Amino acid sequence: MPIVAQSTETTDWVSRFADEVIEESERRAPGKPVVVASGLSPSGPIHLGNLREVMTPHLVADEIRRRGYQVRHLISWDDYDRYRKVPAGVTGIDETWAEHIGKPLTSVPAPKGSPYPNWAEHFKAAMIESLGELGVEFDGISQTEQYTSGAYREQILHAMRHRNEIDAILDQYRTKKAPAKKSQKPVDEAELEAAEGSGAATEDDGSSGSAGYFPYKPYCGNCEKDFTTVTSYDDDSTELTYACTACGFSETVRLDEFNRGKLVWKVDWPMRWAYEGVVFEPSGVDHSSPGSSYQVGGQIVGIFGGKQPIGPMYAFVGISGMAKMSSSRGGVPTPADALKIMEPQLLRWLYARRKPNQSFKVAFDQEIQRLYDEWDRLEAKVADGTALPADRAAHSRAVRTARGELPSTPRKLPYRTLASVADITAGHEDQALRILSELDPSRPLTSLDEVRPRYDKAEAWINTHVPADQRTIVRDEPDAELLKSLDERSRESIRLLLDGLAEHWSLDGLTHLVYGVPKVQAGFSADATPKELPPEIKTAQRAFFALLYQLLVGRDTGPRLPTLLLAVGQEKVRYLLGE
């Protein structure tokens, strides 16, 4: 490995872990590529909580690459795990999929209409596409291919020879219970399934009957399911006999040539640590409990001649706007769902800016607009050199990898502005371009391509996550009754607005105008700052805004007024305000 100076971005958690991983890798395997790992089970939609299992080592691996080292980020697809249950909310499946419970995920049919050959490939494909958008470089390993090719044959035979040692380690924890502890937050079933990260966290730790303990489970040669019990095993000949409780089938095989089964999860994971030479791998918060896969694996890995990886326990990833999605989809949203409404840079930033043990939320509701505002402010600070070092580091990790910059929107107009325009124009691109080109007359937009893909993300958010009753529908006709009922002060405020429309027809100009009308009515300059004004001016502004919303869209609230006015157009604004 080259001797490279420590990264200049030493103030963030990623750099600190990179320092530790490089040092540990040089101690364990000097001169070899650094190996970091993630594990994902394609048992259903791979959600945003699972993404932390990937993003944590990705960010560390990318920092190591930036320093000039060779590094491999392995993603083990646990596609040889058993199919445990029929997940809710997945289209193209019904109760008939329950007949496949107990089979390997790669032996279960894909949901109806899928172009993929099996269940595991269907759900892997969506995640692989999302990881490509996110700039995540990895080496994928199919555990189905590893087991069925015989790649782990020596490791399986070794585990069977040392089954009594493995059983003794596991037995230390079988009767222990985790101490009661406060949950970080309420979690749903899908998040709990992902809590242990890699593999099937709820799988048993091996059969222990009259014939003894065995850390290996065959898939039945008749029904393909794992409802099997090993009834005898001979170490010398490697002859293994099993019986299937699901279909009654029984057979005797030679394990030194048999490839239709796998080590139980709590043995499989540490075996892979040793086999791949993994130095860094994060784990879910439930690994803090006695008997967890990670804790037990730390002892079992020695049987295979390896060492436990270093790595943090990561906290849950919550969802803002989750309730609406859960009820309609039956599960937590996936990276693909997030990437439909936000650019990859924003999603990367959410994972980069928080330490792994800090929980955070991915926004699918109105909070996404505030997150984008925060991101744009950070971009501005980075550009002018005022960003704090840790913020600058998180930004760098969000917008680029060691391979280069991620594709980005050429002209970054505010997300909330783009969302408002998409809302008001309801898919009419010519109207959207007209409005956006009027935001800044000194630099008019000439094509929507200048604001893509951000505009498309904002439009997708409006169309899929904003309830119909919150969408903006501009009136066709003036509200004659409301206009007739206005008192003289309200009439005057509308006249002041209409008198200034032509002169102020830009985003900044209209912002100055709508906030300035109540100031002028109260005898102050339109340029007066909040410090120069009495508190009642804010009350007057809110009342004026509510009146304009009622006259334009029939509600007390709506998109930001300057954007709304531009969207409606000067001629129609005058018409609806009674001119």
DODRENRO-446226 format. One record per residue (C-alpha): y, z, x; residue in three letters; residue number from 0. Coordinates in steps of 0.001 Angstrom, whole numbers. Example, Ala and Ser with C-alpha at 12.3 -4.5 7.8 and 13.67 -1.06 7.14 Angstrom:
2
> yy, zz, xx, rest, nr
> -4500, 7800, 12300, Ala, 0
> -1060, 7140, 13670, Ser, 1
This chain:
579
> yy, zz, xx, rest, nr
> 0, 0, 0, Met, 0
> 3494, -741, 1260, Pro, 1
> 5830, 2052, 2201, Ile, 2
> 8632, 1575, -293, Val, 3
> 11641, 3779, -828, Ala, 4
> 11570, 5942, -3921, Gln, 5
> 13183, 4350, -6967, Ser, 6
> 16904, 4788, -7338, Thr, 7
> 16289, 5835, -10951, Glu, 8
> 15003, 9290, -9986, Thr, 9
> 16507, 11156, -12910, Thr, 10
> 14035, 10202, -15630, Asp, 11
> 10498, 11308, -16472, Trp, 12
> 9031, 7906, -15633, Val, 13
> 10110, 8040, -11992, Ser, 14
> 8840, 11566, -11579, Arg, 15
> 5398, 10607, -12897, Phe, 16
> 5407, 7484, -10710, Ala, 17
> 5991, 9681, -7649, Asp, 18
> 3020, 11882, -8588, Glu, 19
> 723, 8971, -9430, Val, 20
> 1420, 7120, -6179, Ile, 21
> 802, 10278, -4164, Glu, 22
> -2426, 11035, -6064, Glu, 23
> -3679, 7447, -5784, Ser, 24
> -3096, 7404, -2010, Glu, 25
> -5043, 10646, -1759, Arg, 26
> -7980, 9405, -3859, Arg, 27
> -8173, 5697, -2988, Ala, 28
> -5869, 4771, -97, Pro, 29
> -5106, 1086, 169, Gly, 30
> -6379, 243, -3303, Lys, 31
> -4382, -687, -6428, Pro, 32
> -3136, 2230, -8511, Val, 33
> -5160, 2491, -11739, Val, 34
> -3628, 3801, -14956, Val, 35
> -5369, 3646, -18318, Ala, 36
> -5050, 3691, -22081, Ser, 37
> -7725, 3674, -24747, Gly, 38
> -7422, 2208, -28236, Leu, 39
> -9948, 2123, -31038, Ser, 40
> -9567, -964, -33280, Pro, 41
> -11088, 887, -36240, Ser, 42
> -8128, -139, -38388, Gly, 43
> -4424, -918, -37974, Pro, 44
> -3312, 382, -34561, Ile, 45
> -137, 2281, -35401, His, 46
> 3039, 3449, -33688, Leu, 47
> 1486, 6786, -32748, Gly, 48
> -1255, 4924, -30845, Asn, 49
> 1451, 2869, -29124, Leu, 50
> 2510, 5963, -27177, Arg, 51
> -968, 5949, -25638, Glu, 52
> -22, 2560, -24173, Val, 53
> 3718, 2841, -23548, Met, 54
> 3486, 6035, -21487, Thr, 55
> 1228, 4560, -18769, Pro, 56
> 2912, 1152, -19118, His, 57
> 6316, 2557, -18213, Leu, 58
> 4843, 4460, -15262, Val, 59
> 2847, 1411, -14112, Ala, 60
> 5932, -771, -14375, Asp, 61
> 7964, 1638, -12248, Glu, 62
> 5187, 1581, -9638, Ile, 63
> 5257, -2235, -9678, Arg, 64
> 9041, -2168, -9220, Arg, 65
> 8464, -260, -6014, Arg, 66
> 6208, -2995, -4649, Gly, 67
> 2792, -1441, -5205, Tyr, 68
> -210, -3120, -6794, Gln, 69
> -1170, -1457, -10050, Val, 70
> -3676, -2077, -12835, Arg, 71
> -3007, -880, -16365, His, 72
> -6377, -827, -18115, Leu, 73
> -6607, -826, -21884, Ile, 74
> -10114, 74, -22952, Ser, 75
> -10774, -1347, -26386, Trp, 76
> -13206, 1137, -27915, Asp, 77
> -14732, -1639, -29991, Asp, 78
> -18281, -362, -29517, Tyr, 79
> -17400, 2822, -31412, Asp, 80
> -19086, 3318, -34768, Arg, 81
> -17350, 2196, -37951, Tyr, 82
> -16577, 5601, -39458, Arg, 83
> -14966, 4886, -42820, Lys, 84
> -13284, 2238, -44935, Val, 85
> -9542, 2662, -44285, Pro, 86
> -7108, 2680, -47173, Ala, 87
> -4422, 62, -47555, Gly, 88
> -6087, -2771, -45618, Val, 89
> -5995, -6013, -47580, Thr, 90
> -9131, -8099, -47838, Gly, 91
> -11626, -5217, -48004, Ile, 92
> -13246, -3266, -50829, Asp, 93
> -15920, -630, -51338, Glu, 94
> -18619, -3032, -50113, Thr, 95
> -17396, -2436, -46560, Trp, 96
> -18884, 1070, -46832, Ala, 97
> -22337, -480, -46267, Glu, 98
> -21258, -1145, -42670, His, 99
> -20504, 2507, -41811, Ile, 100
> -22407, 3438, -38655, Gly, 101
> -22379, -40, -37096, Lys, 102
> -20383, -947, -33962, Pro, 103
> -16897, -2153, -34865, Leu, 104
> -17737, -5563, -33410, Thr, 105
> -20672, -5866, -35860, Ser, 106
> -18526, -5277, -38948, Val, 107
> -17115, -8365, -40726, Pro, 108
> -13374, -8898, -40454, Ala, 109
> -11259, -8417, -43602, Pro, 110
> -11518, -11377, -45965, Lys, 111
> -9341, -14299, -44940, Gly, 112
> -9129, -13224, -41304, Ser, 113
> -9582, -15940, -38653, Pro, 114
> -11272, -13436, -36323, Tyr, 115
> -15051, -13054, -35914, Pro, 116
> -15274, -9312, -36613, Asn, 117
> -13440, -6138, -37572, Trp, 118
> -12507, -5073, -34033, Ala, 119
> -11142, -8480, -32996, Glu, 120
> -9030, -8637, -36166, His, 121
> -7189, -5406, -35381, Phe, 122
> -7082, -5969, -31615, Lys, 123
> -5332, -9318, -32129, Ala, 124
> -2296, -7822, -33890, Ala, 125
> -1880, -5205, -31158, Met, 126
> -2274, -7738, -28339, Ile, 127
> 439, -9904, -29886, Glu, 128
> 2779, -6916, -30203, Ser, 129
> 2130, -5837, -26609, Leu, 130
> 3027, -9354, -25501, Gly, 131
> 6376, -9115, -27320, Glu, 132
> 6972, -5724, -25719, Leu, 133
> 6355, -7043, -22214, Gly, 134
> 3312, -4821, -21636, Val, 135
> 1107, -6203, -18859, Glu, 136
> -2484, -4954, -18994, Phe, 137
> -6144, -5683, -18256, Asp, 138
> -8157, -5421, -21461, Gly, 139
> -11726, -4114, -21308, Ile, 140
> -14061, -4546, -24286, Ser, 141
> -16496, -1652, -24400, Gln, 142
> -18838, -3829, -26473, Thr, 143
> -19001, -6290, -23572, Glu, 144
> -19418, -3495, -21033, Gln, 145
> -22289, -1803, -22847, Tyr, 146
> -24132, -4882, -24098, Thr, 147
> -23942, -6601, -20688, Ser, 148
> -25555, -3629, -18970, Gly, 149
> -22466, -2891, -16868, Ala, 150
> -22931, 852, -17459, Tyr, 151
> -26734, 914, -17082, Arg, 152
> -26743, 3061, -13927, Glu, 153
> -24185, 5427, -15438, Gln, 154
> -26296, 5811, -18601, Ile, 155
> -29470, 6509, -16618, Leu, 156
> -27511, 8971, -14447, His, 157
> -26233, 10790, -17552, Ala, 158
> -29766, 11011, -18951, Met, 159
> -31079, 12422, -15652, Arg, 160
> -28300, 15036, -15697, His, 161
> -28425, 15713, -19450, Arg, 162
> -29152, 19399, -19014, Asn, 163
> -26009, 19860, -16867, Glu, 164
> -23942, 17965, -19437, Ile, 165
> -25427, 20026, -22251, Asp, 166
> -24585, 23257, -20419, Ala, 167
> -20937, 22193, -20050, Ile, 168
> -20648, 21188, -23697, Leu, 169
> -22363, 24378, -24813, Asp, 170
> -19554, 26451, -23309, Gln, 171
> -17278, 25103, -26036, Tyr, 172
> -19500, 24495, -29055, Arg, 173
> -18872, 27909, -30614, Thr, 174
> -15257, 28269, -29519, Lys, 175
> -12449, 27573, -31905, Lys, 176
> -8948, 26520, -31022, Ala, 177
> -6335, 29264, -31374, Pro, 178
> -4121, 28934, -34417, Ala, 179
> -905, 27234, -33561, Lys, 180
> 2050, 25814, -35371, Lys, 181
> 1933, 22092, -35938, Ser, 182
> 4857, 20116, -34568, Gln, 183
> 5264, 18548, -37968, Lys, 184
> 3170, 17598, -40984, Pro, 185
> 840, 14791, -39984, Val, 186
> -1157, 12436, -42118, Asp, 187
> -4811, 11527, -41722, Glu, 188
> -4100, 8382, -39743, Ala, 189
> -2065, 10320, -37180, Glu, 190
> -4736, 13009, -36901, Leu, 191
> -7334, 10353, -36136, Glu, 192
> -5163, 9194, -33234, Ala, 193
> -4395, 12676, -31941, Ala, 194
> -7034, 12579, -29198, Glu, 195
> -5970, 9129, -28076, Gly, 196
> -8940, 7221, -26701, Ser, 197
> -12135, 6818, -28626, Gly, 198
> -13712, 8534, -31594, Ala, 199
> -12378, 12073, -31403, Ala, 200
> -14547, 13332, -34263, Thr, 201
> -17836, 11959, -32892, Glu, 202
> -20589, 14479, -32141, Asp, 203
> -21430, 15309, -28547, Asp, 204
> -25051, 14199, -28564, Gly, 205
> -28356, 14917, -30260, Ser, 206
> -30074, 18204, -29560, Ser, 207
> -33359, 18600, -31372, Gly, 208
> -36905, 19612, -30590, Ser, 209
> -37064, 16979, -27866, Ala, 210
> -33956, 18387, -26151, Gly, 211
> -30377, 17218, -25643, Tyr, 212
> -29531, 13542, -25098, Phe, 213
> -25996, 12221, -24393, Pro, 214
> -26980, 8697, -25487, Tyr, 215
> -27108, 7195, -28964, Lys, 216
> -28900, 3900, -29688, Pro, 217
> -27805, 1521, -32413, Tyr, 218
> -30787, 824, -34684, Cys, 219
> -32674, -2387, -33956, Gly, 220
> -33169, -2948, -37683, Asn, 221
> -29966, -1926, -39531, Cys, 222
> -27605, -1861, -36487, Glu, 223
> -26355, 1624, -37414, Lys, 224
> -26176, 4733, -35262, Asp, 225
> -27909, 7128, -37657, Phe, 226
> -30491, 7520, -34937, Thr, 227
> -32172, 10445, -33204, Thr, 228
> -33808, 10266, -29795, Val, 229
> -37267, 11788, -30207, Thr, 230
> -38517, 11433, -26622, Ser, 231
> -37433, 10240, -23206, Tyr, 232
> -39258, 9902, -19886, Asp, 233
> -37085, 10003, -16780, Asp, 234
> -39570, 8164, -14577, Asp, 235
> -40339, 5195, -16812, Ser, 236
> -37009, 5433, -18746, Thr, 237
> -39006, 4982, -21952, Glu, 238
> -36963, 6184, -24912, Leu, 239
> -38147, 6544, -28483, Thr, 240
> -35739, 6879, -31386, Tyr, 241
> -35930, 7014, -35164, Ala, 242
> -33293, 5842, -37643, Cys, 243
> -32635, 8102, -40622, Thr, 244
> -30766, 5337, -42464, Ala, 245
> -33598, 2803, -42739, Cys, 246
> -36657, 4599, -41319, Gly, 247
> -37041, 2207, -38397, Phe, 248
> -38430, 3534, -35101, Ser, 249
> -39080, 1940, -31739, Glu, 250
> -39711, 2697, -28099, Thr, 251
> -37579, 919, -25492, Val, 252
> -37023, 1055, -21743, Arg, 253
> -33523, 2318, -21114, Leu, 254
> -33323, 527, -17768, Asp, 255
> -33238, -2771, -19689, Glu, 256
> -31967, -1729, -23134, Phe, 257
> -28312, -2519, -23940, Asn, 258
> -27897, -1596, -27615, Arg, 259
> -26405, 1879, -27523, Gly, 260
> -23730, 3973, -25876, Lys, 261
> -22987, 7345, -24354, Leu, 262
> -21507, 9856, -26787, Val, 263
> -17736, 9990, -26603, Trp, 264
> -17314, 13241, -24650, Lys, 265
> -19542, 11797, -21939, Val, 266
> -18436, 8173, -22219, Asp, 267
> -14763, 8888, -21479, Trp, 268
> -15255, 10831, -18184, Pro, 269
> -17908, 8297, -17129, Met, 270
> -15259, 5577, -17421, Arg, 271
> -12718, 7627, -15462, Trp, 272
> -15159, 7664, -12566, Ala, 273
> -16320, 4054, -13033, Tyr, 274
> -12760, 2626, -13093, Glu, 275
> -11156, 5102, -10673, Gly, 276
> -8459, 6049, -13185, Val, 277
> -5630, 8089, -11645, Val, 278
> -3272, 8405, -14625, Phe, 279
> -4002, 8523, -18359, Glu, 280
> -2089, 10410, -21073, Pro, 281
> -3767, 12205, -23957, Ser, 282
> -2857, 13394, -27434, Gly, 283
> -1644, 16888, -28254, Val, 284
> -5023, 18018, -29611, Asp, 285
> -6360, 18030, -26066, His, 286
> -4789, 21453, -25648, Ser, 287
> -7642, 22922, -27726, Ser, 288
> -10847, 24299, -26195, Pro, 289
> -13653, 21757, -26339, Gly, 290
> -11380, 18749, -26602, Ser, 291
> -12576, 15506, -25048, Ser, 292
> -10034, 15701, -22247, Tyr, 293
> -10770, 19308, -21308, Gln, 294
> -14551, 18917, -21402, Val, 295
> -14281, 15563, -19647, Gly, 296
> -12542, 17250, -16741, Gly, 297
> -15828, 19028, -15977, Gln, 298
> -18239, 16242, -16880, Ile, 299
> -16452, 13653, -14708, Val, 300
> -17723, 15450, -11599, Gly, 301
> -21297, 14647, -12611, Ile, 302
> -20387, 10977, -12208, Phe, 303
> -18699, 11597, -8832, Gly, 304
> -15167, 11161, -10139, Gly, 305
> -12022, 13151, -10768, Lys, 306
> -10061, 13723, -13955, Gln, 307
> -6890, 11627, -14184, Pro, 308
> -3527, 13289, -14104, Ile, 309
> -1259, 12685, -17071, Gly, 310
> 741, 14372, -19806, Pro, 311
> -182, 15264, -23332, Met, 312
> 2010, 13199, -25621, Tyr, 313
> 3584, 14334, -28872, Ala, 314
> 3360, 12671, -32255, Phe, 315
> 5551, 9749, -33170, Val, 316
> 7036, 10204, -36624, Gly, 317
> 8396, 7638, -39016, Ile, 318
> 11737, 7768, -40801, Ser, 319
> 11227, 6144, -44194, Gly, 320
> 7490, 6826, -44013, Met, 321
> 6886, 7935, -47600, Ala, 322
> 7720, 4561, -49076, Lys, 323
> 5490, 2728, -46601, Met, 324
> 2535, 5100, -46965, Ser, 325
> 2415, 4749, -50720, Ser, 326
> 2480, 965, -50559, Ser, 327
> 337, 320, -47484, Arg, 328
> -2020, 3256, -47282, Gly, 329
> -1263, 4065, -43649, Gly, 330
> 1352, 4481, -40990, Val, 331
> 3187, 1379, -39753, Pro, 332
> 2095, -602, -36719, Thr, 333
> 4037, -1996, -33745, Pro, 334
> 3992, -5367, -35516, Ala, 335
> 5695, -3756, -38536, Asp, 336
> 8392, -2306, -36271, Ala, 337
> 8904, -5581, -34395, Leu, 338
> 9602, -7375, -37660, Lys, 339
> 12768, -5296, -38097, Ile, 340
> 13839, -4450, -34544, Met, 341
> 14016, -6165, -31191, Glu, 342
> 11426, -5237, -28531, Pro, 343
> 14156, -3663, -26374, Gln, 344
> 14998, -1092, -29054, Leu, 345
> 11348, -149, -29594, Leu, 346
> 10756, 166, -25832, Arg, 347
> 13862, 2346, -25551, Trp, 348
> 12583, 4782, -28185, Leu, 349
> 9469, 5423, -26065, Tyr, 350
> 11293, 5388, -22715, Ala, 351
> 14128, 7786, -23479, Arg, 352
> 11977, 10738, -24596, Arg, 353
> 9578, 12651, -22371, Lys, 354
> 5971, 12243, -23530, Pro, 355
> 5846, 15834, -24828, Asn, 356
> 8906, 15249, -27027, Gln, 357
> 8329, 13895, -30508, Ser, 358
> 10633, 11267, -31989, Phe, 359
> 10875, 9018, -35017, Lys, 360
> 10832, 5267, -35448, Val, 361
> 13227, 4355, -38251, Ala, 362
> 12315, 2097, -41138, Phe, 363
> 15069, 3364, -43442, Asp, 364
> 18888, 3407, -43141, Gln, 365
> 18506, 5375, -39898, Glu, 366
> 17714, 2119, -38103, Ile, 367
> 21394, 1165, -38391, Gln, 368
> 22467, 4367, -36631, Arg, 369
> 19841, 3820, -33919, Leu, 370
> 21168, 315, -33312, Tyr, 371
> 24737, 1642, -33151, Asp, 372
> 23589, 4160, -30533, Glu, 373
> 21788, 1428, -28587, Trp, 374
> 24850, -847, -28608, Asp, 375
> 27061, 2003, -27363, Arg, 376
> 24598, 2591, -24536, Leu, 377
> 24656, -1120, -23640, Glu, 378
> 28448, -967, -23454, Ala, 379
> 28352, 2118, -21201, Lys, 380
> 25798, 506, -18909, Val, 381
> 28001, -2596, -18696, Ala, 382
> 31140, -647, -17753, Asp, 383
> 29342, 1786, -15437, Gly, 384
> 29902, 4962, -17466, Thr, 385
> 26284, 5581, -18581, Ala, 386
> 24584, 8744, -17322, Leu, 387
> 21804, 8125, -14773, Pro, 388
> 18954, 9072, -17137, Ala, 389
> 20404, 6904, -19904, Asp, 390
> 20855, 4040, -17464, Arg, 391
> 17219, 4381, -16394, Ala, 392
> 15946, 4360, -19988, Ala, 393
> 18069, 1288, -20699, His, 394
> 16712, -512, -17644, Ser, 395
> 13138, 207, -18712, Arg, 396
> 13901, -1078, -22208, Ala, 397
> 15457, -4421, -21295, Val, 398
> 13315, -5481, -18353, Arg, 399
> 9980, -5008, -16620, Thr, 400
> 9020, -5592, -13012, Ala, 401
> 8437, -9224, -14022, Arg, 402
> 11987, -9733, -15281, Gly, 403
> 14274, -9474, -18297, Glu, 404
> 12862, -9551, -21814, Leu, 405
> 14291, -12332, -24040, Pro, 406
> 17315, -10997, -25938, Ser, 407
> 19887, -11942, -28563, Thr, 408
> 22700, -13923, -26859, Pro, 409
> 25495, -12430, -28966, Arg, 410
> 24820, -8879, -30053, Lys, 411
> 26761, -8337, -33271, Leu, 412
> 26261, -4923, -34920, Pro, 413
> 22908, -4648, -36709, Tyr, 414
> 24524, -3052, -39755, Arg, 415
> 26937, -6003, -40013, Thr, 416
> 24101, -8509, -39783, Leu, 417
> 22104, -6545, -42356, Ala, 418
> 25055, -6502, -44752, Ser, 419
> 25561, -10246, -44383, Val, 420
> 21847, -10917, -44893, Ala, 421
> 21920, -8651, -47947, Asp, 422
> 24912, -10338, -49553, Ile, 423
> 23936, -13934, -48781, Thr, 424
> 20293, -13493, -49913, Ala, 425
> 18839, -16080, -47541, Gly, 426
> 21625, -18678, -47651, His, 427
> 22086, -19409, -43940, Glu, 428
> 25194, -21573, -44406, Asp, 429
> 26920, -18685, -46153, Gln, 430
> 25763, -16255, -43461, Ala, 431
> 27169, -18506, -40743, Leu, 432
> 30497, -18822, -42605, Arg, 433
> 30883, -15066, -42857, Ile, 434
> 29796, -14328, -39304, Leu, 435
> 32087, -17019, -37908, Ser, 436
> 35044, -15262, -39573, Glu, 437
> 34317, -11861, -38000, Leu, 438
> 36276, -12767, -34882, Asp, 439
> 38506, -15840, -35392, Pro, 440
> 39289, -15934, -31670, Ser, 441
> 35595, -16469, -30911, Arg, 442
> 33935, -17981, -33977, Pro, 443
> 30164, -18174, -34224, Leu, 444
> 28930, -21776, -34142, Thr, 445
> 25231, -21239, -34908, Ser, 446
> 23003, -18452, -36212, Leu, 447
> 20894, -19000, -33093, Asp, 448
> 23591, -17071, -31204, Glu, 449
> 22693, -13915, -33161, Val, 450
> 18945, -14427, -33226, Arg, 451
> 16489, -12751, -33172, Pro, 452
> 18626, -9727, -34132, Arg, 453
> 19846, -11422, -37319, Tyr, 454
> 16268, -12238, -38367, Asp, 455
> 15206, -8619, -37759, Lys, 456
> 18096, -7310, -39867, Ala, 457
> 17285, -9785, -42632, Glu, 458
> 13612, -8731, -42589, Ala, 459
> 14664, -5081, -42857, Trp, 460
> 16870, -5824, -45866, Ile, 461
> 14127, -7810, -47592, Asn, 462
> 11243, -5413, -46942, Thr, 463
> 12652, -1887, -46636, His, 464
> 15758, -1655, -48806, Val, 465
> 14908, -858, -52445, Pro, 466
> 16038, -3406, -55033, Ala, 467
> 18431, -933, -56637, Asp, 468
> 20228, -569, -53297, Gln, 469
> 20668, -4291, -52690, Arg, 470
> 24176, -5717, -52978, Thr, 471
> 24892, -8057, -55895, Ile, 472
> 28469, -9316, -56086, Val, 473
> 29955, -9554, -59573, Arg, 474
> 30265, -13006, -61120, Asp, 475
> 33227, -12028, -63271, Glu, 476
> 36023, -9444, -62924, Pro, 477
> 35501, -6056, -64580, Asp, 478
> 38299, -6609, -67083, Ala, 479
> 37862, -3222, -68728, Glu, 480
> 38129, -1328, -65442, Leu, 481
> 41118, -3399, -64298, Leu, 482
> 42898, -2720, -67595, Lys, 483
> 42321, 1047, -67305, Ser, 484
> 43822, 1443, -63811, Leu, 485
> 46872, 3648, -63353, Asp, 486
> 49941, 2406, -61493, Glu, 487
> 48934, 3956, -58160, Arg, 488
> 45557, 2193, -58229, Ser, 489
> 47229, -1091, -59178, Arg, 490
> 49619, -673, -56264, Glu, 491
> 46735, -98, -53812, Ser, 492
> 45087, -3342, -54923, Ile, 493
> 48396, -5234, -54600, Arg, 494
> 48848, -3936, -51053, Leu, 495
> 45337, -5078, -50192, Leu, 496
> 45800, -8537, -51718, Leu, 497
> 49167, -9002, -50014, Asp, 498
> 47570, -8393, -46615, Gly, 499
> 44340, -10365, -47028, Leu, 500
> 45430, -13663, -45499, Ala, 501
> 47084, -12054, -42485, Glu, 502
> 44170, -9701, -41798, His, 503
> 41218, -12002, -42490, Trp, 504
> 38887, -10902, -39678, Ser, 505
> 36551, -7959, -39231, Leu, 506
> 39056, -5933, -37190, Asp, 507
> 41981, -7013, -39344, Gly, 508
> 40317, -6071, -42636, Leu, 509
> 39183, -2752, -41160, Thr, 510
> 42807, -1981, -40301, His, 511
> 43916, -3129, -43767, Leu, 512
> 41473, -1185, -45972, Val, 513
> 41998, 2041, -44034, Tyr, 514
> 45756, 1437, -43890, Gly, 515
> 46491, 955, -47606, Val, 516
> 46102, 4666, -48529, Pro, 517
> 48188, 5619, -45476, Lys, 518
> 51035, 3323, -46493, Val, 519
> 50894, 4573, -50085, Gln, 520
> 51302, 8128, -48792, Ala, 521
> 54369, 7151, -46740, Gly, 522
> 52702, 6858, -43323, Phe, 523
> 52349, 3926, -40956, Ser, 524
> 49141, 1896, -41297, Ala, 525
> 48659, 2553, -37560, Asp, 526
> 48814, 6348, -37910, Ala, 527
> 45853, 8108, -36278, Thr, 528
> 43747, 10755, -38068, Pro, 529
> 45461, 13483, -36018, Lys, 530
> 48815, 12414, -37463, Glu, 531
> 47611, 12501, -41062, Leu, 532
> 46996, 15292, -43570, Pro, 533
> 43389, 15848, -44749, Pro, 534
> 44112, 14444, -48213, Glu, 535
> 44437, 10944, -46747, Ile, 536
> 40667, 10877, -46213, Lys, 537
> 40183, 11771, -49871, Thr, 538
> 42542, 8970, -50892, Ala, 539
> 40672, 6500, -48671, Gln, 540
> 37312, 7431, -50212, Arg, 541
> 38739, 6982, -53719, Ala, 542
> 40214, 3585, -52775, Phe, 543
> 36923, 2423, -51263, Phe, 544
> 34977, 3524, -54374, Ala, 545
> 37404, 1564, -56581, Leu, 546
> 36952, -1598, -54511, Leu, 547
> 33154, -1251, -54555, Tyr, 548
> 33205, -871, -58345, Gln, 549
> 35370, -3955, -58760, Leu, 550
> 33331, -6069, -56337, Leu, 551
> 29695, -4932, -56733, Val, 552
> 29680, -2484, -59658, Gly, 553
> 28695, 565, -57570, Arg, 554
> 30497, 3390, -55797, Asp, 555
> 29063, 2420, -52408, Thr, 556
> 27868, -662, -50560, Gly, 557
> 28057, -2436, -47209, Pro, 558
> 31064, -1704, -44996, Arg, 559
> 34083, -2961, -46907, Leu, 560
> 35459, -5307, -44210, Pro, 561
> 32056, -7034, -44000, Thr, 562
> 31768, -7130, -47787, Leu, 563
> 35223, -8687, -48178, Leu, 564
> 34416, -11373, -45613, Leu, 565
> 31100, -12043, -47339, Ala, 566
> 32616, -12374, -50797, Val, 567
> 35302, -14727, -49485, Gly, 568
> 39070, -14514, -49880, Gln, 569
> 39281, -16631, -53012, Glu, 570
> 36630, -14695, -54927, Lys, 571
> 38005, -11326, -53743, Val, 572
> 41336, -12228, -55285, Arg, 573
> 39589, -13341, -58492, Tyr, 574
> 37519, -10160, -58841, Leu, 575
> 40517, -7925, -58091, Leu, 576
> 42453, -9501, -60935, Gly, 577
> 44916, -11770, -59144, Glu, 578
